[in-house]
Amino acid sequence: MNKWAKRLLYLIITLVWLAIMLFPVFAIRLATRGQLQAGNTTIFMVQERQEAGIGFQTTREVNSEATCTLTTVRYVLWDGEGENSRSCSCSDGVERDARWGRCVAP
């Protein structure tokens, strides 16, 4: 194994170790605050009577005739079942469907 391959391997091992060590901090902050936000992604706790787990909401601007925002919600549940969803909200008031990562008029 050459010098650069060893350095790359050490870097990968260090990053994996760092991720494992930071996981409890992430879990405690999520449990105490109920949600965390990083950029345009929100991670939130699902604590309902029938469902329990974590949800991920991503929002991004989509360029079309009007300014539209595409919102995607995904769930990772350990109790119950959640239905992932995708929706569009546009500034011109015209209702659009979320398809293929864009807001499309029905």
N, CA, C and O atoms as a GROMACS GRO file, in nm:
protein
  424
    1MET      N    1   0.085  -0.117   0.000
    1MET     CA    2   0.000   0.000   0.000
    1MET      C    3   0.090   0.124   0.000
    1MET      O    4   0.183   0.134   0.080
    2ASN      N    5   0.062   0.216  -0.089
    2ASN     CA    6   0.148   0.334  -0.096
    2ASN      C    7   0.109   0.437   0.012
    2ASN      O    8   0.011   0.420   0.083
    3LYS      N    9   0.189   0.541   0.020
    3LYS     CA   10   0.174   0.642   0.125
    3LYS      C   11   0.038   0.712   0.119
    3LYS      O   12  -0.022   0.736   0.223
    4TRP      N   13  -0.010   0.747  -0.002
    4TRP     CA   14  -0.137   0.819  -0.015
    4TRP      C   15  -0.256   0.731   0.016
    4TRP      O   16  -0.355   0.779   0.072
    5ALA      N   17  -0.249   0.604  -0.017
    5ALA     CA   18  -0.358   0.512   0.016
    5ALA      C   19  -0.371   0.496   0.167
    5ALA      O   20  -0.483   0.490   0.219
    6LYS      N   21  -0.259   0.488   0.237
    6LYS     CA   22  -0.263   0.478   0.383
    6LYS      C   23  -0.322   0.604   0.445
    6LYS      O   24  -0.403   0.595   0.538
    7ARG      N   25  -0.283   0.718   0.395
    7ARG     CA   26  -0.337   0.844   0.447
    7ARG      C   27  -0.487   0.854   0.424
    7ARG      O   28  -0.562   0.899   0.511
    8LEU      N   29  -0.531   0.813   0.307
    8LEU     CA   30  -0.674   0.814   0.276
    8LEU      C   31  -0.749   0.718   0.369
    8LEU      O   32  -0.857   0.751   0.419
    9LEU      N   33  -0.694   0.600   0.391
    9LEU     CA   34  -0.756   0.503   0.482
    9LEU      C   35  -0.764   0.559   0.624
    9LEU      O   36  -0.866   0.545   0.690
   10TYR      N   37  -0.658   0.623   0.671
   10TYR     CA   38  -0.658   0.684   0.804
   10TYR      C   39  -0.762   0.796   0.813
   10TYR      O   40  -0.829   0.811   0.915
   11LEU      N   41  -0.776   0.874   0.708
   11LEU     CA   42  -0.875   0.981   0.705
   11LEU      C   43  -1.016   0.924   0.713
   11LEU      O   44  -1.099   0.974   0.789
   12ILE      N   45  -1.044   0.820   0.637
   12ILE     CA   46  -1.176   0.757   0.639
   12ILE      C   47  -1.206   0.699   0.777
   12ILE      O   48  -1.316   0.717   0.830
   13ILE      N   49  -1.109   0.632   0.836
   13ILE     CA   50  -1.129   0.575   0.970
   13ILE      C   51  -1.155   0.686   1.072
   13ILE      O   52  -1.241   0.671   1.159
   14THR      N   53  -1.082   0.796   1.063
   14THR     CA   54  -1.101   0.908   1.155
   14THR      C   55  -1.239   0.970   1.139
   14THR      O   56  -1.303   1.003   1.239
   15LEU      N   57  -1.287   0.986   1.015
   15LEU     CA   58  -1.420   1.044   0.993
   15LEU      C   59  -1.530   0.953   1.045
   15LEU      O   60  -1.628   1.001   1.102
   16VAL      N   61  -1.517   0.822   1.025
   16VAL     CA   62  -1.616   0.727   1.079
   16VAL      C   63  -1.615   0.733   1.231
   16VAL      O   64  -1.722   0.735   1.293
   17TRP      N   65  -1.498   0.736   1.292
   17TRP     CA   66  -1.487   0.743   1.438
   17TRP      C   67  -1.552   0.872   1.489
   17TRP      O   68  -1.623   0.870   1.590
   18LEU      N   69  -1.527   0.984   1.421
   18LEU     CA   70  -1.585   1.112   1.461
   18LEU      C   71  -1.738   1.109   1.452
   18LEU      O   72  -1.806   1.160   1.541
   19ALA      N   73  -1.791   1.049   1.346
   19ALA     CA   74  -1.936   1.038   1.332
   19ALA      C   75  -1.997   0.954   1.444
   19ALA      O   76  -2.102   0.989   1.498
   20ILE      N   77  -1.931   0.846   1.480
   20ILE     CA   78  -1.980   0.761   1.589
   20ILE      C   79  -1.976   0.837   1.721
   20ILE      O   80  -2.069   0.826   1.801
   21MET      N   81  -1.872   0.913   1.745
   21MET     CA   82  -1.860   0.987   1.870
   21MET      C   83  -1.959   1.103   1.879
   21MET      O   84  -2.000   1.139   1.989
   22LEU      N   85  -1.998   1.163   1.765
   22LEU     CA   86  -2.092   1.275   1.766
   22LEU      C   87  -2.238   1.231   1.767
   22LEU      O   88  -2.325   1.314   1.793
   23PHE      N   89  -2.267   1.105   1.740
   23PHE     CA   90  -2.405   1.059   1.736
   23PHE      C   91  -2.480   1.084   1.867
   23PHE      O   92  -2.593   1.131   1.862
   24PRO      N   93  -2.422   1.055   1.985
   24PRO     CA   94  -2.495   1.084   2.110
   24PRO      C   95  -2.529   1.233   2.127
   24PRO      O   96  -2.635   1.267   2.178
   25VAL      N   97  -2.439   1.321   2.085
   25VAL     CA   98  -2.466   1.464   2.093
   25VAL      C   99  -2.586   1.499   2.006
   25VAL      O  100  -2.676   1.571   2.049
   26PHE      N  101  -2.587   1.449   1.884
   26PHE     CA  102  -2.698   1.470   1.791
   26PHE      C  103  -2.829   1.417   1.851
   26PHE      O  104  -2.931   1.485   1.846
   27ALA      N  105  -2.827   1.296   1.907
   27ALA     CA  106  -2.947   1.234   1.963
   27ALA      C  107  -3.000   1.312   2.082
   27ALA      O  108  -3.121   1.330   2.095
   28ILE      N  109  -2.912   1.358   2.171
   28ILE     CA  110  -2.956   1.433   2.289
   28ILE      C  111  -3.014   1.568   2.248
   28ILE      O  112  -3.116   1.609   2.303
   29ARG      N  113  -2.950   1.636   2.154
   29ARG     CA  114  -3.004   1.766   2.109
   29ARG      C  115  -3.139   1.749   2.041
   29ARG      O  116  -3.229   1.832   2.061
   30LEU      N  117  -3.154   1.644   1.962
   30LEU     CA  118  -3.283   1.618   1.897
   30LEU      C  119  -3.390   1.586   2.000
   30LEU      O  120  -3.504   1.633   1.988
   31ALA      N  121  -3.356   1.508   2.101
   31ALA     CA  122  -3.453   1.470   2.205
   31ALA      C  123  -3.494   1.590   2.291
   31ALA      O  124  -3.610   1.600   2.329
   32THR      N  125  -3.401   1.679   2.322
   32THR     CA  126  -3.435   1.792   2.408
   32THR      C  127  -3.506   1.905   2.332
   32THR      O  128  -3.596   1.968   2.388
   33ARG      N  129  -3.469   1.930   2.209
   33ARG     CA  130  -3.530   2.039   2.131
   33ARG      C  131  -3.652   1.994   2.051
   33ARG      O  132  -3.739   2.075   2.022
   34GLY      N  133  -3.658   1.867   2.015
   34GLY     CA  134  -3.770   1.818   1.934
   34GLY      C  135  -3.744   1.829   1.785
   34GLY      O  136  -3.806   1.756   1.707
   35GLN      N  137  -3.655   1.918   1.745
   35GLN     CA  138  -3.619   1.930   1.603
   35GLN      C  139  -3.484   1.996   1.590
   35GLN      O  140  -3.440   2.071   1.677
   36LEU      N  141  -3.419   1.968   1.478
   36LEU     CA  142  -3.292   2.031   1.442
   36LEU      C  143  -3.302   2.080   1.299
   36LEU      O  144  -3.369   2.018   1.216
   37GLN      N  145  -3.236   2.190   1.270
   37GLN     CA  146  -3.239   2.242   1.134
   37GLN      C  147  -3.097   2.259   1.083
   37GLN      O  148  -3.011   2.314   1.152
   38ALA      N  149  -3.074   2.211   0.962
   38ALA     CA  150  -2.944   2.225   0.896
   38ALA      C  151  -2.972   2.267   0.752
   38ALA      O  152  -3.014   2.186   0.670
   39GLY      N  153  -2.948   2.393   0.723
   39GLY     CA  154  -2.976   2.443   0.588
   39GLY      C  155  -3.125   2.441   0.559
   39GLY      O  156  -3.204   2.499   0.633
   40ASN      N  157  -3.162   2.372   0.451
   40ASN     CA  158  -3.304   2.365   0.415
   40ASN      C  159  -3.367   2.233   0.460
   40ASN      O  160  -3.475   2.198   0.413
   41THR      N  161  -3.301   2.160   0.550
   41THR     CA  162  -3.352   2.033   0.601
   41THR      C  163  -3.382   2.045   0.749
   41THR      O  164  -3.301   2.096   0.827
   42THR      N  165  -3.500   1.999   0.788
   42THR     CA  166  -3.540   1.995   0.928
   42THR      C  167  -3.557   1.849   0.968
   42THR      O  168  -3.626   1.773   0.900
   43ILE      N  169  -3.495   1.811   1.079
   43ILE     CA  170  -3.510   1.677   1.134
   43ILE      C  171  -3.594   1.692   1.260
   43ILE      O  172  -3.560   1.771   1.348
   44PHE      N  173  -3.703   1.617   1.270
   44PHE     CA  174  -3.793   1.633   1.383
   44PHE      C  175  -3.836   1.498   1.439
   44PHE      O  176  -3.834   1.396   1.370
   45MET      N  177  -3.874   1.501   1.566
   45MET     CA  178  -3.922   1.381   1.634
   45MET      C  179  -4.070   1.362   1.606
   45MET      O  180  -4.146   1.459   1.603
   46VAL      N  181  -4.110   1.238   1.584
   46VAL     CA  182  -4.251   1.203   1.569
   46VAL      C  183  -4.289   1.129   1.697
   46VAL      O  184  -4.240   1.020   1.724
   47GLN      N  185  -4.376   1.190   1.775
   47GLN     CA  186  -4.418   1.132   1.902
   47GLN      C  187  -4.569   1.138   1.913
   47GLN      O  188  -4.625   1.221   1.986
   48GLU      N  189  -4.634   1.052   1.841
   48GLU     CA  190  -4.779   1.044   1.842
   48GLU      C  191  -4.822   0.916   1.914
   48GLU      O  192  -4.738   0.834   1.950
   49ARG      N  193  -4.951   0.901   1.934
   49ARG     CA  194  -5.003   0.783   2.003
   49ARG      C  195  -4.976   0.655   1.924
   49ARG      O  196  -4.943   0.552   1.983
   50GLN      N  197  -4.989   0.660   1.792
   50GLN     CA  198  -4.974   0.542   1.708
   50GLN      C  199  -4.838   0.534   1.638
   50GLN      O  200  -4.800   0.427   1.590
   51GLU      N  201  -4.766   0.645   1.631
   51GLU     CA  202  -4.638   0.648   1.559
   51GLU      C  203  -4.528   0.706   1.647
   51GLU      O  204  -4.552   0.794   1.730
   52ALA      N  205  -4.407   0.656   1.626
   52ALA     CA  206  -4.289   0.710   1.693
   52ALA      C  207  -4.169   0.693   1.600
   52ALA      O  208  -4.151   0.587   1.540
   53GLY      N  209  -4.089   0.797   1.588
   53GLY     CA  210  -3.972   0.790   1.502
   53GLY      C  211  -3.917   0.928   1.473
   53GLY      O  212  -3.930   1.021   1.553
   54ILE      N  213  -3.855   0.940   1.356
   54ILE     CA  214  -3.791   1.064   1.313
   54ILE      C  215  -3.843   1.100   1.174
   54ILE      O  216  -3.865   1.012   1.090
   55GLY      N  217  -3.863   1.229   1.151
   55GLY     CA  218  -3.905   1.277   1.021
   55GLY      C  219  -3.802   1.373   0.964
   55GLY      O  220  -3.733   1.443   1.038
   56PHE      N  221  -3.794   1.376   0.833
   56PHE     CA  222  -3.702   1.465   0.762
   56PHE      C  223  -3.784   1.550   0.665
   56PHE      O  224  -3.853   1.495   0.579
   57GLN      N  225  -3.776   1.682   0.678
   57GLN     CA  226  -3.847   1.772   0.587
   57GLN      C  227  -3.745   1.855   0.512
   57GLN      O  228  -3.661   1.922   0.572
   58THR      N  229  -3.752   1.850   0.379
   58THR     CA  230  -3.662   1.926   0.293
   58THR      C  231  -3.744   2.022   0.209
   58THR      O  232  -3.845   1.982   0.150
   59THR      N  233  -3.702   2.148   0.204
   59THR     CA  234  -3.772   2.250   0.127
   59THR      C  235  -3.673   2.312   0.030
   59THR      O  236  -3.560   2.345   0.067
   60ARG      N  237  -3.717   2.329  -0.096
   60ARG     CA  238  -3.630   2.394  -0.193
   60ARG      C  239  -3.713   2.472  -0.292
   60ARG      O  240  -3.828   2.438  -0.321
   61GLU      N  241  -3.654   2.578  -0.343
   61GLU     CA  242  -3.719   2.663  -0.443
   61GLU      C  243  -3.716   2.593  -0.578
   61GLU      O  244  -3.615   2.532  -0.616
   62VAL      N  245  -3.826   2.602  -0.651
   62VAL     CA  246  -3.835   2.544  -0.784
   62VAL      C  247  -3.874   2.656  -0.880
   62VAL      O  248  -3.973   2.726  -0.857
   63ASN      N  249  -3.799   2.672  -0.987
   63ASN     CA  250  -3.829   2.777  -1.084
   63ASN      C  251  -3.926   2.725  -1.189
   63ASN      O  252  -3.900   2.625  -1.256
   64SER      N  253  -4.036   2.793  -1.201
   64SER     CA  254  -4.133   2.766  -1.307
   64SER      C  255  -4.195   2.901  -1.341
   64SER      O  256  -4.129   3.004  -1.327
   65GLU      N  257  -4.321   2.903  -1.385
   65GLU     CA  258  -4.383   3.031  -1.419
   65GLU      C  259  -4.390   3.123  -1.298
   65GLU      O  260  -4.372   3.244  -1.311
   66ALA      N  261  -4.415   3.066  -1.180
   66ALA     CA  262  -4.420   3.144  -1.056
   66ALA      C  263  -4.315   3.087  -0.961
   66ALA      O  264  -4.260   2.979  -0.984
   67THR      N  265  -4.289   3.159  -0.855
   67THR     CA  266  -4.196   3.109  -0.755
   67THR      C  267  -4.266   3.001  -0.675
   67THR      O  268  -4.366   3.027  -0.608
   68CYS      N  269  -4.212   2.880  -0.681
   68CYS     CA  270  -4.273   2.768  -0.612
   68CYS      C  271  -4.173   2.706  -0.515
   68CYS      O  272  -4.052   2.710  -0.537
   69THR      N  273  -4.226   2.650  -0.408
   69THR     CA  274  -4.145   2.581  -0.309
   69THR      C  275  -4.189   2.436  -0.306
   69THR      O  276  -4.307   2.406  -0.287
   70LEU      N  277  -4.094   2.346  -0.325
   70LEU     CA  278  -4.120   2.202  -0.322
   70LEU      C  279  -4.079   2.151  -0.185
   70LEU      O  280  -3.964   2.167  -0.144
   71THR      N  281  -4.173   2.089  -0.114
   71THR     CA  282  -4.148   2.037   0.021
   71THR      C  283  -4.162   1.886   0.019
   71THR      O  284  -4.263   1.833  -0.027
   72THR      N  285  -4.060   1.815   0.070
   72THR     CA  286  -4.060   1.671   0.078
   72THR      C  287  -4.049   1.630   0.224
   72THR      O  288  -3.962   1.681   0.296
   73VAL      N  289  -4.136   1.540   0.269
   73VAL     CA  290  -4.133   1.490   0.406
   73VAL      C  291  -4.118   1.338   0.401
   73VAL      O  292  -4.195   1.269   0.334
   74ARG      N  293  -4.016   1.287   0.471
   74ARG     CA  294  -3.991   1.143   0.479
   74ARG      C  295  -3.982   1.102   0.624
   74ARG      O  296  -3.934   1.178   0.708
   75TYR      N  297  -4.027   0.980   0.652
   75TYR     CA  298  -4.030   0.930   0.789
   75TYR      C  299  -3.947   0.804   0.804
   75TYR      O  300  -3.943   0.719   0.715
   76VAL      N  301  -3.880   0.794   0.919
   76VAL     CA  302  -3.815   0.671   0.962
   76VAL      C  303  -3.879   0.640   1.097
   76VAL      O  304  -3.842   0.700   1.198
   77LEU      N  305  -3.974   0.547   1.098
   77LEU     CA  306  -4.050   0.517   1.219
   77LEU      C  307  -4.015   0.380   1.273
   77LEU      O  308  -3.997   0.285   1.196
   78TRP      N  309  -4.004   0.370   1.405
   78TRP     CA  310  -3.983   0.239   1.467
   78TRP      C  311  -4.112   0.187   1.529
   78TRP      O  312  -4.117   0.072   1.573
   79ASP      N  313  -4.215   0.271   1.532
   79ASP     CA  314  -4.345   0.226   1.579
   79ASP      C  315  -4.451   0.290   1.490
   79ASP      O  316  -4.459   0.412   1.481
   80GLY      N  317  -4.531   0.208   1.424
   80GLY     CA  318  -4.634   0.258   1.334
   80GLY      C  319  -4.583   0.274   1.192
   80GLY      O  320  -4.473   0.231   1.159
   81GLU      N  321  -4.665   0.337   1.109
   81GLU     CA  322  -4.629   0.359   0.969
   81GLU      C  323  -4.657   0.504   0.932
   81GLU      O  324  -4.758   0.561   0.973
   82GLY      N  325  -4.568   0.562   0.855
   82GLY     CA  326  -4.585   0.698   0.807
   82GLY      C  327  -4.583   0.700   0.656
   82GLY      O  328  -4.513   0.621   0.593
   83GLU      N  329  -4.659   0.791   0.599
   83GLU     CA  330  -4.662   0.802   0.453
   83GLU      C  331  -4.579   0.922   0.410
   83GLU      O  332  -4.610   1.036   0.447
   84ASN      N  333  -4.475   0.897   0.333
   84ASN     CA  334  -4.392   1.005   0.281
   84ASN      C  335  -4.475   1.093   0.190
   84ASN      O  336  -4.568   1.045   0.126
   85SER      N  337  -4.442   1.223   0.184
   85SER     CA  338  -4.522   1.313   0.102
   85SER      C  339  -4.434   1.415   0.032
   85SER      O  340  -4.320   1.440   0.070
   86ARG      N  341  -4.491   1.473  -0.072
   86ARG     CA  342  -4.424   1.578  -0.150
   86ARG      C  343  -4.534   1.676  -0.192
   86ARG      O  344  -4.639   1.635  -0.241
   87SER      N  345  -4.509   1.806  -0.172
   87SER     CA  346  -4.611   1.904  -0.206
   87SER      C  347  -4.547   2.031  -0.262
   87SER      O  348  -4.428   2.057  -0.243
   88CYS      N  349  -4.629   2.108  -0.333
   88CYS     CA  350  -4.586   2.235  -0.393
   88CYS      C  351  -4.667   2.350  -0.336
   88CYS      O  352  -4.787   2.337  -0.310
   89SER      N  353  -4.601   2.461  -0.318
   89SER     CA  354  -4.667   2.584  -0.276
   89SER      C  355  -4.614   2.694  -0.366
   89SER      O  356  -4.494   2.721  -0.368
   90CYS      N  357  -4.706   2.759  -0.440
   90CYS     CA  358  -4.663   2.860  -0.538
   90CYS      C  359  -4.717   2.998  -0.501
   90CYS      O  360  -4.824   3.009  -0.440
   91SER      N  361  -4.643   3.102  -0.538
   91SER     CA  362  -4.680   3.238  -0.503
   91SER      C  363  -4.796   3.293  -0.585
   91SER      O  364  -4.860   3.390  -0.544
   92ASP      N  365  -4.825   3.232  -0.701
   92ASP     CA  366  -4.933   3.284  -0.785
   92ASP      C  367  -5.070   3.226  -0.749
   92ASP      O  368  -5.170   3.266  -0.809
   93GLY      N  369  -5.077   3.133  -0.653
   93GLY     CA  370  -5.204   3.077  -0.609
   93GLY      C  371  -5.256   2.963  -0.693
   93GLY      O  372  -5.357   2.902  -0.657
   94VAL      N  373  -5.190   2.930  -0.804
   94VAL     CA  374  -5.232   2.819  -0.889
   94VAL      C  375  -5.186   2.689  -0.825
   94VAL      O  376  -5.070   2.676  -0.785
   95GLU      N  377  -5.277   2.593  -0.815
   95GLU     CA  378  -5.243   2.465  -0.754
   95GLU      C  379  -5.162   2.380  -0.850
   95GLU      O  380  -5.201   2.363  -0.966
   96ARG      N  381  -5.052   2.325  -0.803
   96ARG     CA  382  -4.965   2.240  -0.885
   96ARG      C  383  -4.934   2.112  -0.810
   96ARG      O  384  -4.940   2.108  -0.687
   97ASP      N  385  -4.902   2.007  -0.886
   97ASP     CA  386  -4.863   1.879  -0.829
   97ASP      C  387  -4.711   1.867  -0.829
   97ASP      O  388  -4.642   1.922  -0.915
   98ALA      N  389  -4.660   1.794  -0.731
   98ALA     CA  390  -4.516   1.769  -0.724
   98ALA      C  391  -4.486   1.640  -0.799
   98ALA      O  392  -4.524   1.532  -0.755
   99ARG      N  393  -4.418   1.652  -0.913
   99ARG     CA  394  -4.379   1.537  -0.994
   99ARG      C  395  -4.240   1.559  -1.050
   99ARG      O  396  -4.205   1.668  -1.095
  100TRP      N  397  -4.160   1.452  -1.048
  100TRP     CA  398  -4.026   1.454  -1.106
  100TRP      C  399  -3.938   1.565  -1.049
  100TRP      O  400  -3.853   1.620  -1.120
  101GLY      N  401  -3.958   1.596  -0.922
  101GLY     CA  402  -3.878   1.700  -0.860
  101GLY      C  403  -3.911   1.840  -0.901
  101GLY      O  404  -3.833   1.933  -0.879
  102ARG      N  405  -4.031   1.858  -0.963
  102ARG     CA  406  -4.076   1.990  -1.007
  102ARG      C  407  -4.221   2.006  -0.971
  102ARG      O  408  -4.290   1.909  -0.938
  103CYS      N  409  -4.268   2.131  -0.977
  103CYS     CA  410  -4.410   2.162  -0.956
  103CYS      C  411  -4.474   2.173  -1.094
  103CYS      O  412  -4.440   2.261  -1.173
  104VAL      N  413  -4.569   2.083  -1.122
  104VAL     CA  414  -4.630   2.073  -1.254
  104VAL      C  415  -4.779   2.101  -1.242
  104VAL      O  416  -4.846   2.050  -1.152
  105ALA      N  417  -4.832   2.183  -1.334
  105ALA     CA  418  -4.976   2.210  -1.337
  105ALA      C  419  -5.051   2.084  -1.377
  105ALA      O  420  -5.012   2.018  -1.473
  106PRO      N  421  -5.158   2.049  -1.305
  106PRO     CA  422  -5.233   1.926  -1.337
  106PRO      C  423  -5.309   1.934  -1.467
  106PRO      O  424  -5.375   1.839  -1.506
   0.00000   0.00000   0.00000
